Amino acid sequence: MKRSLFLGAVLLVTVPTAPADESIWGFSPEGAAAERQWEARFSALPSADSARSYMRRLSGQPHHIGSPGGRANAEWIRDQFRSWGWTADLETFQVLFPVPKLRRLELLEPTRFVAKLQEPAIPGDPTTSQPGQIPTYNAYSIDGDVSAPLVYVNYGIPDDYERLERMGISVKGAIVIVRYGQSWRGIKPKVAAEHGAIGCILYSDPNDDGYHAGDAYPKGGMRPAGGVQRGSVMDMPVRTGDPLTPNAGATDSAKRLDRSEAETLTRIPVLPISWGDAQPLLAAIGGRVAPGDWQGGLPITYHVGPGPARVRLAVQFDWQLVPAYDVIARLPGAVEPELWVVRGNHHDAWVNGAWDPVSGLVAELEEARALGALYREGWRPRRTIVYAAWDGEEPILLGSTEWAEQHADELRSGAVAYLNTDTNDRGFLDLSGSHVLERLLNQVAAAVTDPETGLTVQRRLRLARIGNAAPTGRDAIRGRTDLQLDALGSGSDFTPFLQHLGIASANLGYGGEQPGPGGIYHSIYDSFTWYGRFGDSTFAYGRALALVTGLSVMRLASADVVPYQFGALVDAVDLYAGEVKQLLASKVDEARERNRQLDEGVYQAMQDPRVPETVPPRDSVPPFLNFAPLDNALAALRTAAGRYDSVAAVRLAREGPMRAADLAPLNAQLVQVERALTEPAGLPGRPWYQHTIYAPGLYTGYGVKTLPGIRESIEQRQWSTADAQIEVVAAALRRAADRIETASGMVERLR
Ligand SMILES: [Zn+2]
């Protein structure tokens, strides 16, 4: 926070404001003039006080999926939409949501200790002592009762197991204790099971989000000794949503798998604990001292094991079906009603969830109130606007995935975009999404003022990116008109829309000032009291988020021509293509260098014989791959995108109305461009994920893998798959280029 305020203070006085640009991408001059008037009216409406009052109410009781508080919130949100002039209903699905019946973790040897598995209430934070809190657990862990020696595996990512192997330590038949961080939590038990572990304990190390990062709650905002991160451990990189109804909406009558057939549950039992519970377990582990970068923030020396610590881990769940109540609200489109602009935020939380998700939800509600007011004053969006408040995001994007699967046909044919928010805080705008939306989102970000610096939110983000970039990357940021969007991995409700259905999507929210909200994530301390002290206390960023997202929705819904620009897509794919080529080249170099060092005896010479590690095995040097199809398809896409962006700019700058009868087929064509980037057969080994440009990583979870079919095949050294995936991506790019060419012809024929 200090750093960014300093930046702002200096730049406020030195940077002249850019001249006002009256054009809005996608709008004719007449359309833009009318749009500006409605936008000015809209921008006056969202209020920080309203956002605060919604948060007080919506975070006032625990409201996980299936709870009375969750249902009450869904009904209240629906009624708010109705009172603002929207049609709004609950759409209900029946989804598998396990809740714990038994949780037991004890140290059996060399001493005895029973883990508390309970987050203590905090005096002065009234909701922390409420009844109805869901216990601390990981959703979609299987049932199990295992006793075994304990092994500490650092963050539990594949590299950590390679290191263990070189130390001669196996986790076969062991229970592993893993710290949160570095990968999505669901990856940790997956990798542990792949290496033969029979149980997995996750804990929050104070180095990562506790007292090393800042004062613990309630003195500061970070994780206290008893704080636990709940969360899903489902195999999300394979598919999201209800494990029993893959590819179909989980309606009452849906065909369900037996639980034993569900692919996405864990293979071993998993339980999350606090550092207070972890410390006696870690302290009891003997064997080798853990490597220096494996040492955490507790006042002990971390050892790897196995043993002499031996633990029992027992978990049992009630594998119930519960209703997921999605709130779906609509304002009808006046001209192209079959084209939908969809905007969503989840309403369920792990407990009270003031930050996650209510801080994003209150922005959505303020947009909805304002859009409802505009509608009553005569504003008529060209396209249909759908606002959703999803249930069951926390277990594994249940409400959004089931709705997207249930309405897949309508969405594939008519969805213009999906705009998501989730958590919101102070700081920098997170500008992530499909690159066809880059121009739109930049124009909007340049029109909204940052509450703390008085700069535009786009300007503040640009300066932060320059400040954070490597010296060689700074000029690239300075030299571009628009900020490049970050690519989306997963972690919130955009995934089924973007990566399953191929709908251009964005995820928006503010954050990034330190120390952030990581310390209360998924705990009972994510409360209204915490948010008022350590979050966006004035709700100025709640208002700013409502402006960014609301203006984006208005432009997507009312632009004469759907406001995509394709040059940014070309730039992004070009960048990613360069990265995967570089990845292969670096694998070749690494393999050659490793083998050379083995021949020279480097590893052997560097050993300390008292703590030996085996030398790494020889590498096979990767073959050349043929990237020509990718390069050719990218060239075709570049030509098509350049033509479209310029003919559209020329036509949109011309005075005179465009005929609705000409625009409708053009817009129907444009919305199919992102769909063309999907491959119906899906990614290797995970057919549900169909986008060829963006996916969550198989071994990173939330972290994005761009050109995932190619990139992950190279990472996993599957060379023939990589070759085939180059052709798959090339075909997708050619399909997109064809769509864009057709759209260019239609623009040229517009009168
Ligand atoms: Zn969330």
Residues whose N, C-alpha, C, O or C-beta is under 5 A from the ligand:
A	BS01	ZN	D356 P357 D422
